[in-house]
């Protein structure tokens, strides 16, 4: 029976050339070997499964190679290379600091370093998970690390550099290993699949790469798991089923519900997801990640941050054109808020359903901006409607149009609101300001609203307190106007005119009296009581 070897061991790099995702670091090590500038201590740090121990072994083998190649690679044919390959080399020692972290272990090591190598040039000590050493072990190691014999090289490897004491760090050359990119992991998995005669789908490998979070060893472990699940065929469907991954296509369906305002459709999608066994918190976190990915696809400069296959990226790119940035910012913020409230929520299902409803409402406040082609089309339609104008009734600027339903025409397309519309909207706006902006009924009624051409609205107040209150709520007022005027391009100015300035501009005494009584209605009672003239 043939012994089975897992992919992470079977396809472990044995040369610098085969190391994946650490190009600049590998180049530095090869140059040091070619120039014979070998330091006595190195620290390799970075996330798990990115090649720290692998590079340490390759480096140890290469500096002992007696027939080094021109490009700085080991020959793999000399006695030193053969002994390393067959795991019988006495020049390379590996120590697991997680289980050998005492002072005695380090003292034994320091006693051994005095003995020179029998074959080759260097004795190399690779200490893995070095951050697990005790404080006393670190202190016992300091002197040897600072002044080791010329034939000794220490290579320390760790995933948690911050746990290593500064006196150790200062004695080492530090190499920071990067997370391996999604594309590099996919390419390596495709290479291995081809060698093993395994059929794979690009989207399936993309999920494995993302699930691995930058670690090649994790990716190969998942890869082996999937081979056991689906024999010699790894598909997107099998990955989703086996790894219990929430399919991104569900999020596209939820986004369709948000775009169309169809809450019922969205609730049915949520029901399907929950019935498939997915946790509500997982859905909420996934929504935040989904909107984040859509957001970075809107900008050509940030789209490179979205590490996925070209096919999926195209779908996200097309969807991003249907959302405004401000909606995406608020959607991510809202999703995070609900995720924080998850623990305290008794009804978890209701929580995610409320989130969906809030997102639908949020989109209605920030619908997608029209592109240039749509604007030009609307302008042409507007000019056409103007040509169909029959009459303009007095000074009220009421347009009577042939073959058109005025209720369907965007209010702002008429350029000027009719008098009735102005009065109704002004009353609604004043009531809204009273309810939302902290002004009293009297203060809210005192303000003046002007609806100008080209989506321009002015609110005139009479003192600095009113001005400050409304400026704090300016965005809220704009949201109200977005809905009422059916447009997301509103220019809003909040101006202050002192009461004295208005009073001085009034010509007749009667008008002045009316102005004063509006400011203080009790003035009428005063005049009548004392039979005064005005």
LOPA-315254 format. One line per field, with one value per residue (C-alpha): residue in three letters; y, z, x. Coordinates in steps of 0.2 Angstrom, whole numbers, plus 2048, in hexadecimal, padded with zeros to 3 digits. Layout:
BEGIN
zadren: c(ALA_...)
yy: c(Y_...)
zz: c(Z_...)
xx: c(X_...)
This chain:
BEGIN
zadren: c(UNK_UNK_UNK_UNK_UNK_UNK_UNK_UNK_UNK_UNK_UNK_UNK_UNK_UNK_UNK_UNK_UNK_UNK_UNK_UNK_UNK_UNK_UNK_UNK_UNK_UNK_UNK_UNK_UNK_UNK_UNK_UNK_UNK_UNK_UNK_UNK_UNK_UNK_UNK_UNK_UNK_UNK_UNK_UNK_UNK_UNK_UNK_UNK_UNK_UNK_UNK_UNK_UNK_UNK_UNK_UNK_UNK_UNK_UNK_UNK_UNK_UNK_UNK_UNK_UNK_UNK_UNK_UNK_UNK_UNK_UNK_UNK_UNK_UNK_UNK_UNK_UNK_UNK_UNK_UNK_UNK_UNK_UNK_UNK_UNK_UNK_UNK_UNK_UNK_UNK_UNK_UNK_UNK_UNK_UNK_UNK_UNK_UNK_UNK_UNK_UNK_UNK_UNK_UNK_UNK_UNK_UNK_UNK_UNK_UNK_UNK_UNK_UNK_UNK_UNK_UNK_UNK_UNK_UNK_UNK_UNK_UNK_UNK_UNK_UNK_UNK_UNK_UNK_UNK_UNK_UNK_UNK_UNK_UNK_UNK_UNK_UNK_UNK_UNK_UNK_UNK_UNK_UNK_UNK_UNK_UNK_UNK_UNK_UNK_UNK_UNK_UNK_UNK_UNK_UNK_UNK_UNK_UNK_UNK_UNK_UNK_UNK_UNK_UNK_UNK_UNK_UNK_UNK_UNK_UNK_UNK_UNK_UNK_UNK_UNK_UNK_UNK_UNK_UNK_UNK_UNK_UNK_UNK_UNK_UNK_UNK_UNK_UNK_UNK_UNK_UNK_UNK_UNK_UNK_UNK_UNK_UNK_UNK_UNK_UNK_UNK_UNK_UNK_UNK_UNK_UNK_UNK_UNK_UNK_UNK_UNK_UNK_UNK_UNK_UNK_UNK_UNK_UNK_UNK_UNK_UNK_UNK_UNK_UNK_UNK_UNK_UNK_UNK_UNK_UNK_UNK_UNK_UNK_UNK_UNK_UNK_UNK_UNK_UNK_UNK_UNK_UNK_UNK_UNK_UNK_UNK_UNK_UNK_UNK_UNK_UNK_UNK_UNK_UNK_UNK_UNK_UNK_UNK_UNK_UNK_UNK_UNK_UNK_UNK_UNK_UNK_UNK_UNK_UNK_UNK_UNK_UNK_UNK_UNK_UNK_UNK_UNK_UNK_UNK_UNK_UNK_UNK_UNK_UNK_UNK_UNK_UNK_UNK_UNK_UNK_UNK_UNK_UNK_UNK_UNK_UNK_UNK_UNK_UNK_UNK_UNK_UNK_UNK_UNK_UNK_UNK_UNK_UNK_UNK_UNK_UNK_UNK_UNK_UNK_UNK_UNK_UNK_UNK_UNK_UNK_UNK_UNK_UNK_UNK_UNK_UNK_UNK_UNK_UNK_UNK_UNK_UNK_UNK_UNK_UNK_UNK_UNK_UNK_UNK_UNK_UNK_UNK_UNK_UNK_UNK_UNK_UNK_UNK_UNK_UNK_UNK_UNK_UNK_UNK_UNK_UNK_UNK_UNK_UNK_UNK_UNK_UNK_UNK_UNK_UNK_UNK_UNK_UNK_UNK_UNK_UNK_UNK_UNK_UNK_UNK_UNK_UNK_UNK_UNK_UNK_UNK_UNK_UNK_UNK_UNK_UNK_UNK_UNK_UNK_UNK_UNK_UNK_UNK_UNK_UNK_UNK_UNK_UNK_UNK_UNK_UNK_UNK_UNK_UNK_UNK_UNK_UNK_UNK_UNK_UNK_UNK_UNK_UNK_UNK_UNK_UNK_UNK_UNK_UNK_UNK_UNK_UNK_UNK_UNK_UNK_UNK_UNK_UNK_UNK_UNK_UNK_UNK_UNK_UNK_UNK_UNK_UNK_UNK_UNK_UNK_UNK_UNK_UNK_UNK_UNK_UNK_UNK_UNK_UNK_UNK_UNK_UNK_UNK_UNK_UNK_UNK_UNK_UNK_UNK_UNK_UNK_UNK_UNK_UNK_UNK_UNK_UNK_UNK_UNK_UNK_UNK_UNK_UNK_UNK_UNK_UNK_UNK_UNK_UNK_UNK_UNK_UNK_UNK_UNK_UNK_UNK_UNK_UNK_UNK_UNK_UNK_UNK_UNK_UNK_UNK_UNK_UNK_UNK_UNK_UNK_UNK_UNK_UNK_UNK_UNK_UNK_UNK_UNK_UNK_UNK_UNK_UNK_UNK_UNK_UNK_UNK_UNK_UNK_UNK_UNK_UNK_UNK_UNK_UNK_UNK_UNK_UNK_UNK_UNK_UNK_UNK_UNK_UNK_UNK)
yy: c(800_811_81D_82D_83E_84D_85B_867_85B_854_864_86E_879_872_881_894_894_889_894_89D_8AF_8B5_8BB_8CA_8C0_8B2_8BD_8C5_8B4_8AE_8BE_8BB_8AA_8AF_8BD_8B2_8BE_8B2_8B9_8AF_8B1_8B3_8B6_8B0_8B7_8B7_8AE_89B_891_89E_895_89B_889_884_893_88F_87D_883_890_884_877_884_88C_87B_876_872_875_884_88A_89B_8A1_89D_88D_87C_86F_861_855_857_84D_85B_85D_84A_848_856_84F_83E_846_840_850_854_866_86B_86A_86F_873_875_883_87F_86F_873_884_881_888_876_874_884_880_86F_878_884_876_86E_87D_87C_86C_870_868_858_85B_86C_87E_882_87A_882_882_885_88A_889_893_89C_8A7_898_899_89E_8AE_8A5_89A_8AB_8B2_8A2_8A3_8B5_8B3_8A5_8AE_8BD_8B5_8A3_89A_89E_88D_890_898_89A_89C_8A0_89F_8A6_8AB_8B8_8C3_8CF_8C2_8C1_8CC_8DB_8D4_8C5_8CF_8DB_8CC_8C6_8CA_8CB_8C5_8C8_8BB_8C1_8B9_8B0_8B8_8B0_8AF_8A7_89A_896_894_888_87E_87D_877_869_864_862_857_84C_84C_854_85F_870_87F_890_896_887_88B_89D_898_88D_89B_8A7_89B_898_8AA_8AB_89B_88E_880_883_884_873_86C_871_86B_85A_85A_85E_850_844_84B_84B_83F_847_855_866_871_881_877_86A_877_881_871_869_879_880_890_89D_89F_8B1_8AE_8B0_8C1_8C6_8C1_8CB_8DA_8D8_8D9_8E9_8F1_8ED_8F0_8DF_8DB_8CB_8C4_8C7_8BF_8AF_8AF_8B1_8A3_898_89C_899_888_883_884_894_89E_8B0_8B8_8B0_8B8_8C9_8C8_8C2_8D1_8DD_8D4_8D4_8E7_8EA_8E0_8E9_8FA_8F7_8F1_903_90A_904_908_8FD_8EF_8E6_8E4_8D8_8C7_8BB_8B4_8BF_8B8_8BC_8CD_8D1_8CD_8D8_8E6_8E6_8E6_8F5_900_8FF_905_916_917_91F_911_904_90E_90E_8FC_8F6_900_8FA_8E8_8EA_8F2_8E3_8D7_8DF_8DE_8CC_8C5_8CF_8CB_8BE_8BC_8B9_8B6_8C6_8CF_8CB_8CE_8DF_8E2_8DE_8EA_8F8_8F5_8F6_906_90D_90A_913_922_920_919_918_928_92A_929_936_92C_92B_93E_943_937_940_951_94C_946_956_961_956_959_96B_96C_963_971_978_986_98D_992_9A4_9A6_995_98C_97D_973_96B_95E_953_940_940_93C_94A_93F_934_943_946_956_95D_95B_969_974_97F_978_97E_988_97A_96E_97B_97F_96C_968_977_971_95F_966_971_963_957_965_966_953_950_95F_965_975_97A_97B_98E_98E_981_98C_99B_995_999_98C_990_984_98A_983_976_96B_97A_97C_98A_98A_99B_99C_9AC_9A8_99F_992_98C_98D_981_975_973_972_963_95B_960_94F_949_957_953_941_947_951_943_939_947_94E_93D_942_93E_94E_95C_96C_972_983_988_99B_9A7_9B8_9C2_9C8_9DA_9D9_9D3_9DF_9EE_9E8_9E9_9F9_9FB_9FC_9EF_9E2_9E6_9E3_9D2_9CD_9D1_9C8_9B8_9B9_9BD_9B9_9C1_9D2_9D2_9CF_9DE_9EA_9E5_9E7_9F8_9FD_A02_A07_A00)
zz: c(800_7FB_809_807_808_80B_7FD_809_80C_7FB_7F2_7FF_7F6_7F6_7ED_7EE_7DD_7E2_7F1_7EE_7F2_7FA_7EB_7F3_802_7F9_7ED_7FD_804_7F3_7F1_803_7FF_7EE_7F6_805_812_81D_82E_83E_843_839_83E_832_838_830_830_830_820_816_815_824_829_816_812_821_81B_80A_810_81C_80D_801_80C_80F_7FC_7F6_7E3_7E4_7D4_7CC_7D0_7E3_7E3_7EB_7DF_7E7_7E2_7EE_7FE_809_7FE_7FD_810_813_806_80F_820_826_827_837_832_834_844_847_858_85C_869_86E_876_87A_882_892_898_897_885_880_88B_882_871_876_87B_869_85F_864_859_847_838_831_820_818_81F_82C_839_838_847_842_851_84D_857_860_869_874_87D_88F_895_89E_88E_884_890_88F_87C_87B_87C_870_864_864_863_85C_854_842_83B_844_83C_846_83D_848_842_84A_846_855_854_861_86F_86C_877_86F_874_869_85B_85B_858_848_836_835_826_825_81B_812_810_800_7F3_7ED_7DB_7E1_7EB_7DC_7D0_7DC_7DE_7CC_7C9_7D7_7D0_7BE_7C5_7CF_7C0_7CA_7C1_7CA_7C7_7C9_7D4_7E0_7E1_7E4_7F4_7FA_7F8_801_80F_812_816_80E_814_807_814_819_806_803_812_80B_7FA_801_80B_7FB_7F1_7FE_7FD_7EA_7E4_7D5_7D2_7DB_7D7_7DD_7E3_7ED_7F5_7FB_801_80A_812_818_80E_80B_7F8_7F3_7E6_7F5_7F9_7E7_7E9_7F9_7F0_7E2_7F0_7F6_7E5_7E1_7F2_7F2_805_803_7F6_802_811_806_802_814_819_80C_813_825_820_818_82A_829_839_839_83F_830_825_82C_82C_81A_815_81C_812_803_803_807_7F7_7ED_7F3_7EE_7DD_7DA_7D9_7CC_7D9_7E7_7DC_7DE_7F0_7EB_7E9_7DF_7CE_7BF_7BC_7CE_7CE_7BE_7C7_7D5_7CA_7C1_7D1_7D8_7CA_7D2_7E3_7E9_7F4_802_802_803_812_81B_817_81E_82D_830_82E_83B_847_845_847_858_85D_859_86A_873_867_86D_85C_850_841_844_845_833_82C_834_82C_81B_81D_823_814_808_810_80F_7FD_7FA_802_7F7_7E6_7D8_7D0_7BE_7B2_7A4_797_7A2_7A6_794_790_79D_797_786_78D_797_787_77E_78C_78C_779_77E_78A_786_793_7A3_7AF_7B6_7C1_7C9_7BC_7BA_7AB_7A1_796_788_789_79A_7AB_7B6_7C6_7BD_7B9_7C5_7CE_7CA_7B8_7B8_7BE_7C9_7D5_7D4_7E3_7EA_7EA_7F2_800_803_803_80E_81B_81B_81C_82B_834_830_837_847_849_845_847_859_855_85D_854_854_84E_840_83A_839_82D_81A_80C_7FA_7EC_7DE_7CD_7CA_7D9_7E5_7F5_802_814_81C_82F_83B_848_84A_856_848_83C_847_84A_837_832_83E_835_823_81C_825_81C_80C_80E_810_801_7F7_7FA_7F7_7E8_7E1_7DE_7E6_7DF_7EB_7EE_800_807_819_81B_829_828_837_83C_83D_82B_825_82F_827_816_818_811_818_82A_827_820_82F_83B_833_834_846_84A_841_84D_85C_85A_86B_864_85C_86D_874_866_868_87B_87B_86A_862_850_844)
xx: c(800_807_80A_7FF_808_7FE_800_808_816_816_818_822_82F_840_849_848_840_831_82D_81C_818_828_832_83B_840_846_851_859_85D_864_86F_876_87B_883_88D_891_88A_882_87C_87D_86B_85A_848_83B_82A_819_808_806_809_812_823_82D_834_835_840_84A_84D_851_85D_866_868_86E_87C_883_883_894_88F_885_87D_880_86E_870_867_86D_873_869_876_885_887_880_871_86D_86F_863_856_857_855_866_86F_879_87B_869_860_84D_847_834_834_822_827_83A_838_842_853_85A_855_85E_86D_86F_86D_87B_886_884_888_89B_89D_8A1_898_89F_899_896_899_88C_882_870_864_852_847_835_828_836_829_825_835_834_83C_84A_84D_84F_85B_866_866_86B_87E_87F_874_87E_890_88E_89C_8A0_899_887_878_868_857_849_837_827_815_815_824_81D_820_833_83D_846_857_854_84D_85C_868_85F_85C_849_840_82D_823_814_803_802_7F6_7E6_7ED_7FD_7F3_7E8_7F6_7FF_7EF_7EC_7FE_7FC_7EA_7F2_800_7F3_7E7_7D9_7CC_7C9_7BE_7C6_7B8_7BB_7CE_7CA_7BF_7CD_7DA_7CF_7CB_7DE_7E0_7F1_7F8_7FE_7FE_7EC_7E7_7EF_7E6_7D5_7DA_7DE_7CD_7C4_7CC_7C6_7B5_7B3_7C0_7C9_7BD_7BD_7AE_7A7_797_7A1_7AC_79C_794_7A3_7AA_79A_79D_78F_78E_792_783_777_77E_77B_769_767_76F_761_754_75C_75D_74B_745_73D_73E_733_73F_74E_745_743_755_75A_74E_757_768_763_75B_76B_773_77C_77D_775_785_78F_782_784_797_796_78B_797_7A5_79A_797_7A9_7AE_7A1_7A8_7BA_7B4_7AD_7BE_7CC_7D9_7D2_7CB_7DC_7D8_7CB_7D4_7C9_7C7_7C4_7B3_7AC_7B5_7AB_79B_79F_7A5_794_78B_795_78F_77D_782_788_797_78D_781_78F_798_788_783_794_792_780_786_794_787_77B_78A_78F_77C_77C_781_774_766_759_751_760_755_74C_75C_762_751_751_762_75B_74D_758_763_755_74F_761_762_752_75B_76A_765_772_778_773_781_784_77B_76B_76C_76E_75F_754_759_753_743_741_743_737_72A_72D_729_718_714_702_700_708_6FB_6FE_70E_70C_717_70C_710_702_70A_702_703_70B_707_70E_70E_71C_727_735_731_742_740_733_741_734_728_716_710_705_714_71F_713_710_722_727_71A_721_733_72F_726_735_741_736_737_749_753_74F_746_736_726_727_739_736_727_732_73E_73C_73E_742_741_74D_751_75E_75A_75F_756_759_754_755_756_756_763_773_76C_760_76E_779_76B_766_779_77B_76C_770_773_763_759_761_75B_74A_74B_752_742_736_73E_742_754_765_76D_767_770_76B_770_76C_76D_76A_762_760_74E_753_75A_749_740_74A_747_733_72C_71A_715_707_714_720_711_70D_720_720_710_717_726_71B_708_704_708_6F6_6EE_6F9_6F3_6E1_6E1_6E9_6DF_6F0_6F2_6FF)
